[in-house]
Amino acid sequence: MNMDKRSIAREVIRLRVQQMVVNEWYKAGRFKIPIHLGFGHEALAVAVSAVMGRGDWLFLTHRNIAYNLGREKSLKPFLDEYSLKPTGVAGGRFGSMNLIHPSRGILYTSSILANQFPVAVGSAFGFTVSDANGIAIVCGGDGAIEEGAFYESVLMAASIKAPILFLIENNEWSMHTSIRERRVDIDLKKLASSLGVLYVSLKGNNVFAYIQALARARKQILTSRAPLCIEVKVNTLGDWYDMKNPLYPQGKFVKYHTGASPSVMLSEEVVLQKNADDPLFVLGKLISEASVKKMAVQELAHIRKEMI
């Protein structure tokens, strides 16, 4: 698959800088709705947007900001939407947790955990009935796969041979509770295999590798007219320490879930974590740290100009 690596890199950086702006507005109290930021999800969101065909549909979760930004370059319509203005991307009617953008392929977004899975399967079946050349891509987290709706959706998709990609973002947290604290491990590969569904595991935040893997998966789904499951290891960045007391003298670790992240500051330094958990750090290793910094400066200047 041919790809313009510079343009792809700029997209990853754009999503990070735009989210940093949203975070600053959130900290300033400019939004009256809950927003789930997706720091650390940028590489996957850009890859999904890059491989989507004209007739594909995307189904999202409450943490949809990176995917929405990935499908629409301008930030202002999203700031207006989050401010519930009629000039917002959805007329100020959907806010954040249910934000859709049908003209850009985002057909449905659910604030209800795992609710997007059955809706996506039904829509994917529509491709089968109409013999349309498209697939459904439905995102969910490691918390969503604990719901019965997920199992039933995979079972139904396998049974009716629905052309659907189940894309599971495993960040190991649901709310502020880690997998280790709330349940036993779920072997998603074995679960998918038990239903005859192909499974692929991705990690590393290499946006170029993600694009190639997702493109192969899309082609496989179109050829087989059957579902496929991809589990991606992600780390939602922006955590911090709070509530200092005798039990936690340094403060209790707070894993980022919703609202503004106090540990993320708007600046030209866009790398939040200097390891492979941060797509921007990985990008710096792939195209050079200097290139990432230069494009981040340009993107921030562009956004500030747009806000005038």
N, C-alpha and C positions, 0 to 999 in steps of 0.2 A: 504494500500500500504506500503510495507516494504521500509525503506530507511536508509542508513548509515548516521546518523545525523552529525557525525564528518566530513565525506567526503563532505557532502553538505555545512557545515559551512565553510570548507576550500575553497570551490569553490567561495562562496560569497566574502570571504576575498581576494582570488586571483584576482578576477575581480576588486576590489577596488584598490589594490596595483598596478596592471598592468596599470590601467587608470591613476594613480598618476604618473607613469613613463612616459606615453605618454604625460601627461600634462607638465612635466618638459622638455621633448624634444621640445614640442611646444613652451614653453616660451623661450627656447634657440634658436629658429628660425630654427630648423632642418627639418621642414616640409614646403612645398610650396603649400599645398592643405588645404582646409577647413576640419576640423574634429569636429564633434559634440560629446562631451564627455557625458557619461551617469552616472555621480555620482548620486547615489540615486536610480538607476534602477537595481542594482545588484541582489537583491532578486528575482525579477520577471524574469530576464534573466536566472538565474540559474534554477528556477522552470520550465521554458519553456523547457530548454535543458534536464532537468531530466525526463520529461514526454513524450518527442518526441519518437515516434516509428520509427522503421527502415525505413518504407515507407512514413513517414510524410515529408511535405515540409514546409519551413518557409519563409515568405515574409516580408521584413523589410523596414524601413524608412531611412531617412538621418541620424537619431540618432541610429545607429545600432551597435556601438562598443561593448556594453555589451553583446549583443546576439552573435556577432561574436566571441568574446573572450570566451563566454560560451561554444561554440561548438569546440574550438581548444585551448588546454592548453598552448602551447608555445607562448610567446609574440614576439619573434624575427621576425617571418614571417609577423606579422602585422606592426612592426616598419619598416621593409623593404618595405612592400606594401605602407605605408604612405610616405616613402621616394622615391617611384616609382622605386624601384629596381627590377630586374628580379627574385630575390630570394624571393620576396614577396608572400603572400598567394595566390594571383591571378596574379602573374607574373608582378606586378607593373603596371597593366593596368587599374585597377578600383579605386585605391586610397581608399577613405573613404565613400563618400556619395552614391556610387553605388556598394559597395563591396559585392560580392557573394562568396559562398563557396559550390558548389553543392555536393561535396563528403561528406560534413557534414550536408546536408539537407537544406542549404540556397540557394534557387533557384533563387531568384530575390530580388533586393533592388532598391528602387527608390528615387532619389533626387527631384522628382516632387511631390508636396503635393497631397496625396490621390491616386496617380497613381498605387500604389501597390494593391489596393483593387480589381479593375476589373481583373487584371492579376491573382490574387490569386483565384478569383471565377472561372475563366476559367480553371485553373489548377485543382481546386477541382472537377469541373465537369468531368475532365478526370478520377478521381477516380470512379465516378459513371458509366461512360461509360465502363470502363475496369473492373469494379467490384473489384477494388483493395482495400486492407485493410489498408487504410491510410487516413489522413486528411490534410487539408491545415490550417496553422496558419498564420494569417496576422495581423501585428501590425500597429497601427496608433495612432496619438495623438488627443487631443481635438481640435486642429486646423484643422486636416484632416477631421473630421466629419462635418465640415462646408461646405465641397465641395460636389457638386452634384454627383461626382463619388462614394462617400460613400453610399449615399441613393440608388443610382441605383444598386450598388453592393449587398447591403443587400436585396433589392427587388428581384434581379435576383437569388441570392443564395436561398432565400426562395421559389421562384417559381419553380426552377429546383431541389430543395432538394439537394443542394451541401453540402458535408461534410466539413464544414469550421468553424473555430473559429475566430471570429473578436475580437482581443485583443486590447482594447483601453486604452492607457496610458494617463490619465488625469492629467497633471501637472499644468493646469489652465493658461498656457502661450503659446503664439504663437509669435515667435521672442521675442521682449521685451514688448509685449502687453498682459495684463491679460484679462481673459474672461470678467471681469467687465468693462473693458475699451473698448472692441471691439464689444460685442454682448449680446443679451439676453441669458439666460440659455437654454441649450438644454437638455431636459429630455430624456436621451438615453433609459431608461427603457420603457417609453411610446412609443418612436419611434420604438424600436424593437418589442414591444408587438403589435403595430398596423400592423406589417407585419407578425405576428405569429412566431416571433423568440424569443427563450428563452433568458433571460437576467440574469446575475449574477454580483454582485458588490463585489469588494475586496478592502481592505485597511489594513494598519497596518505593512506592510513590514516583516511579519513573513514568512520566506522562506519555512518552513515546512508546514504551513497552505496553502500557495500558491501551493505547489506541490500537496497536497491532493485535493484542489479545481480544479486545472487544470487537474489532472488525472480523476476526476469525469466528468469534462466537455468533455474530449476526449472520454471517454467511452460512454457518452450520445450521442455524435455526431456519433460515429461508429454504435451505436444501432439504432438511429432514421434516420441516413443518411440525416440529416438536419442541418442547421447552428445554431450556438449559439454565443451570444455576451457577453463578459466579459469586464466590465469597472473597471480599477484599478486606485486608487488614488495614485499618486506618486509626489514627490517633487524633481525636478532636482537640485541638490546641486551645490554649487560653486559660488554663487552670491557675489556681493561686492558693495562698494560705491565709486563713482568717481565724477569728475567734480564739485569740491567745488566752490561755488560762493555765492553771497549774498542771492540768493533764496534758495540754498541748502548749508548752512554753514557746515554741516557734510558730504556733498557729496550726490549725487543723487543715489538712490538705482538702481543697475543694475542687472536684473535677468539674470542668465547665459543662453546663447544661443549657441554660437559657439566660437571656438578658445580656447586659454589657459585661465584657471581661475587663476587670480593672488592671490586669497584667499586660494588656495589649495597648500600645500607644501608637498613634498615627505619626509616622515618620518615614523617611526614605529608606530606613532599615527594615526590610520586609521579612527577613528570616526570623521566625519566632523561636525556633529550637534548632540547635546545630547538630542534628543527626537525621537519620533517614525517616523519622516520623514527620518531618516537615518537607512538603513537596518543593518549597522554595530552596531549601538547603540542597536537596537532591538536584534540582535544576541548576544550581550554581556549579555543581560538580560536572554536569553534562555540557553546559555551554559557557561556563566561567562565571565566577562571582561578580566580576566587573560588569559583565553583560547584564546580569540580573539587576545590579544596582542602577545601571544606566537606564534600563527600561522602567524600573520602578520610579525613578525620578521623573521620567517622561510621562508615565501614566498618572502620577500624582498631579503634575502640572496640568495635564489634560482635564482631569476631574475638577480641579479648582477653577479652570476656565469655564467648564460646563456649568458650574454652580453660580457664576456671575449673572 
